[in-house]
Amino acid sequence: MNEKYGDRVQIVLDDLVVTQLRFIIPYLCGKNQADRAGNSVLIKLNQAGTFTETRLAVEVVLGLANTDVVEEFLTARGDLEWILEECKKVGVNSLQEALKNIKSFGFSVFLSHRSTEGSSEFLPYMPLLYGALTRRIWFKAGAPNGERNLQNYNPLIRAEEHMRERGIKTAVAGFGGLPAGVKVPAAG
């Protein structure tokens, strides 16, 4: 699917892949588009259980990750050897090469607010942590209906208000937030 449509649409990896480096890295590191499962990843705080893995997942997908930090984390989790074996299946021989490939492809991240029970005062700030570094970050907020969804919008709205008060320009990424290589408009 990524080989056929990945230059026209965002193919967002969800379910099994969400926030889990053990899947994100081998699914995105292939040198050829046909060897990559998609061009975007859904990230859900609390899906993997730790803020550390959530942060590292975002940084890996966006190409901002420090290889030594990722390697230390994966070693501590016991995932490094399995990930390297999976990467070899798509012709990638090291973690450094895998992260370099991922960085070069310009993937995007969708941060989902619906990964916690109840509202989250922190989660809506996640896009702001990385938004100054890249336009390829999205906030999957859903419709502002129901108390929980509205509570998740409020911190983001307050943050934008504070930024504008300080003269910081805020903008919606629009088509500029698409993964690198996705042509707009998608036609054909």
Steps between C-alpha positions, in 0.01 A plus 500: 500500500779744586676422172183571300350792694769635734585791271135614490359454849598467862505135600481511878624198693265427789401204718804270536752773417365781719779651711700176509857537378529123452260538206553860390869456418482187281172608336642838388873442444492324162707668229229445239146633530370147441683388818334761722158443655390864478612861523342614827455354848226549758654567841294460815637599836441210740459248215848362568487586865776759535560861409858406409395260224236746380761776473750270329235373258417856394868584464577184299214556256587869454871424458600687816614203710846454645620152398685438827194585709274279286751214517529530878121497537451202266778307672343561841163384364655190342370598155822594317597157365148425372476843333838453327389158370181654361697786341727249324191363322477833313874534440586723795798381704520729804293720725699800379412420137135442593469837674688675220259351243196600705632855533563529127143406406328785688215311667224667701357436846139506616471554876169367628329648803277196542764285657421579860203444723337832568653831403868577476641840581840396362425308181385798291840659559681213326463656152642824636812323627598406146305749289782753513730240343279361225173558321441126468317461829124466530264500798222243461241670714168378369184704516472739795193324634467359845672617816820297456569625148435860600728463802776378269455799268517760777874467581588526131287811459655656813849418376430665165366808677815524716723459195321774309517732801877458485511573129554141392331422172277193498379331185333186380748301290246414228659333199843597635447242773475208262776241491784588263433365153121524517392703201205736527245478361479121491392417148513204271 
